[in-house]
Amino acid sequence: MRERVKPVNRWIVRAAQLGLSAAFVAAWELGVRWHAADATKGIDPFFFSEPSQIAATIAGWWEHGYVVRDVLVTMEETVLGLIVGGTIGIVLAVLLASSRWLGAIFVPFLVLFNSLPRVTLIPLFILWFGFTLWSKTVSAVVLVLFVVFFATYDGIKDVDPTLIANVRVLGASRWAVMRHVLIPSALTWIFSSLRSAVGFALIGAVVAEYFGAQAGVGYRIQYSESQLNTSGVFGGLFILMVLVSLINLFLEWLQRRLLVWKPQNAS
């Protein structure tokens, strides 16, 4: 009989995370101020702007309306890329995993395409679609698609063949097996891949904004770099981290709602 593992207290974990974050920020701030008092010691603010200055920069952006505008632009590109890329990846995985012939023929091609450094294709997407929403969205799609595809494909292939055989013996059609057995069994893999794909979607959108945009968090970071404004660069990175955290929280909530039949570890 397996020993039951005592669940981790969620509030203790959150308190530890907040404490570590606060200690890191405080050490960073003190390190920069130490350098201001003695130029031979501490952290040079030219390379690592102090947290208080980063906060002041973000506050200035907020007052001018840049934060809301940039966040909305980048979120639109990221969410579209995540939805379109995730949908294509899941559909492809279902089709190829449900057919031995299709899988044998097409999966090696997808493995080959996945090995390409897809970020280098972004200038080509800009050439095709111009400096529009679609060039950024497609850049996000090509990064998300393969992450979701391979996770979903492996999740479907990991389903117990005996379970599938028993369902078919009971008279279930191919579609019923897919709907009631394969896809529900792969949902954990799908959501895990989607949470990983959030970062890839942001990478695609932000890098495309680097090449040409008039708004967006990537554009704001690139503009700050051109002005040698370290506070602006770190401010943009902080905003991106907040966006990723919010999307991940939403995906966690959605996963709990869709996987109510699966026992959850208390946290």
Backbone hydrogen bonds, N-H to C=O, Kabsch-Sander energy under -0.5 kcal/mol:
donor,donor_aa,acceptor,acceptor_aa,energy
8,V,266,A,-0.6
13,V,9,N,-1.9
14,R,10,R,-2.4
15,A,11,W,-2.5
16,A,12,I,-2.4
17,Q,13,V,-2.5
18,L,14,R,-2.6
19,G,15,A,-2.5
20,L,16,A,-2.5
21,S,17,Q,-2.3
22,A,18,L,-2.7
23,A,19,G,-2.4
24,F,20,L,-2.3
25,V,21,S,-2.5
26,A,22,A,-2.5
27,A,23,A,-2.4
28,W,24,F,-2.3
29,E,25,V,-2.7
30,L,26,A,-2.7
31,G,27,A,-2.3
32,V,28,W,-2.0
33,R,29,E,-2.1
34,W,30,L,-2.2
35,H,31,G,-1.5
36,A,32,V,-1.7
37,A,33,R,-1.5
38,D,34,W,-2.3
41,K,38,D,-2.2
43,I,31,G,-1.9
47,F,44,D,-1.3
48,F,44,D,-2.3
53,Q,50,E,-0.7
54,I,50,E,-2.0
55,A,51,P,-2.6
56,A,52,S,-1.9
57,T,53,Q,-2.2
58,I,54,I,-2.3
59,A,55,A,-2.3
60,G,56,A,-2.1
61,W,57,T,-2.2
62,W,58,I,-2.4
63,E,59,A,-2.1
64,H,60,G,-1.6
65,G,61,W,-0.5
65,G,62,W,-1.1
66,Y,61,W,-2.2
67,V,61,W,-0.7
69,R,65,G,-1.5
70,D,66,Y,-3.1
71,V,67,V,-2.7
72,L,68,V,-2.4
73,V,69,R,-2.1
74,T,70,D,-2.6
75,M,71,V,-2.9
76,E,72,L,-2.2
77,E,73,V,-2.0
78,T,74,T,-2.6
79,V,75,M,-3.1
80,L,76,E,-2.2
81,G,77,E,-2.2
82,L,78,T,-2.6
83,I,79,V,-2.8
84,V,80,L,-2.9
85,G,81,G,-2.2
86,G,82,L,-2.1
87,T,83,I,-2.4
88,I,84,V,-2.5
89,G,85,G,-2.4
90,I,86,G,-2.5
91,V,87,T,-2.6
92,L,88,I,-2.6
93,A,89,G,-2.1
94,V,90,I,-2.6
95,L,91,V,-2.4
96,L,92,L,-2.8
97,A,93,A,-2.5
98,S,94,V,-1.4
103,G,99,S,-2.4
104,A,100,R,-2.4
105,I,101,W,-2.0
106,F,102,L,-2.7
107,V,103,G,-1.8
110,L,106,F,-1.9
111,V,107,V,-2.4
112,L,108,P,-1.9
113,F,109,F,-2.7
114,N,110,L,-2.3
115,S,111,V,-1.0
115,S,112,L,-0.6
116,L,113,F,-1.3
118,R,116,L,-1.6
120,T,117,P,-1.8
121,L,118,R,-1.6
122,I,119,V,-1.4
124,L,121,L,-0.6
125,F,121,L,-1.9
126,I,122,I,-2.2
127,L,123,P,-1.9
128,W,124,L,-2.0
129,F,125,F,-3.2
130,G,126,I,-2.2
132,T,130,G,-2.0
136,K,132,T,-1.1
137,T,133,L,-2.4
138,V,134,W,-2.8
139,S,135,S,-1.6
140,A,136,K,-1.7
141,V,137,T,-2.6
142,V,138,V,-2.3
143,L,139,S,-0.7
144,V,140,A,-2.0
145,L,141,V,-3.0
146,F,142,V,-0.5
147,V,143,L,-0.7
148,V,144,V,-2.2
149,F,145,L,-2.6
150,F,146,F,-2.2
151,A,147,V,-1.4
152,T,148,V,-2.6
153,Y,149,F,-3.0
154,D,150,F,-2.2
155,G,151,A,-2.2
156,I,152,T,-2.5
157,K,153,Y,-2.3
158,D,154,D,-1.3
159,V,156,I,-1.3
163,L,160,D,-0.6
164,I,160,D,-1.6
165,A,161,P,-2.5
166,N,162,T,-2.5
167,V,163,L,-2.0
168,R,164,I,-2.1
169,V,165,A,-2.1
170,L,166,N,-1.3
171,G,168,R,-1.5
172,A,167,V,-1.7
177,V,173,S,-2.5
178,M,174,R,-2.1
179,R,175,W,-2.8
180,H,176,A,-2.9
181,V,177,V,-1.8
182,L,177,V,-2.2
183,I,178,M,-2.5
185,S,181,V,-1.8
186,A,182,L,-1.6
187,L,183,I,-0.7
187,L,184,P,-0.8
190,I,186,A,-2.6
191,F,187,L,-2.8
192,S,188,T,-2.0
193,S,189,W,-2.4
194,L,190,I,-2.4
195,R,191,F,-2.2
196,S,192,S,-1.4
197,A,193,S,-2.4
198,V,194,L,-1.1
199,G,196,S,-0.6
200,F,196,S,-0.8
201,A,197,A,-2.9
202,L,198,V,-2.1
203,I,199,G,-2.2
204,G,200,F,-2.5
205,A,201,A,-2.3
206,V,202,L,-3.1
207,V,203,I,-2.7
208,A,204,G,-1.8
209,E,205,A,-1.8
210,Y,206,V,-1.6
211,F,207,V,-1.3
212,G,208,A,-1.2
217,V,70,D,-0.8
220,R,216,G,-2.2
221,I,217,V,-2.3
222,Q,218,G,-2.6
223,Y,219,Y,-2.6
224,S,220,R,-2.0
225,E,221,I,-2.4
226,S,222,Q,-2.1
227,Q,223,Y,-1.1
228,L,225,E,-1.7
229,N,224,S,-3.1
230,T,228,L,-1.0
233,V,229,N,-1.8
234,F,230,T,-2.5
235,G,231,S,-2.3
236,G,232,G,-2.4
237,L,233,V,-2.1
238,F,234,F,-2.4
239,I,235,G,-2.1
240,L,236,G,-2.1
241,M,237,L,-2.1
242,V,238,F,-2.0
243,L,239,I,-2.3
244,V,240,L,-2.4
245,S,241,M,-2.2
246,L,242,V,-2.3
247,I,243,L,-2.3
248,N,244,V,-2.5
249,L,245,S,-2.2
250,F,246,L,-2.0
251,L,247,I,-2.4
252,E,248,N,-2.4
253,W,249,L,-2.2
254,L,250,F,-2.6
255,Q,251,L,-2.5
256,R,252,E,-2.1
257,R,253,W,-1.8
258,L,254,L,-2.2
259,L,255,Q,-2.0
260,V,257,R,-0.6
262,K,259,L,-1.5
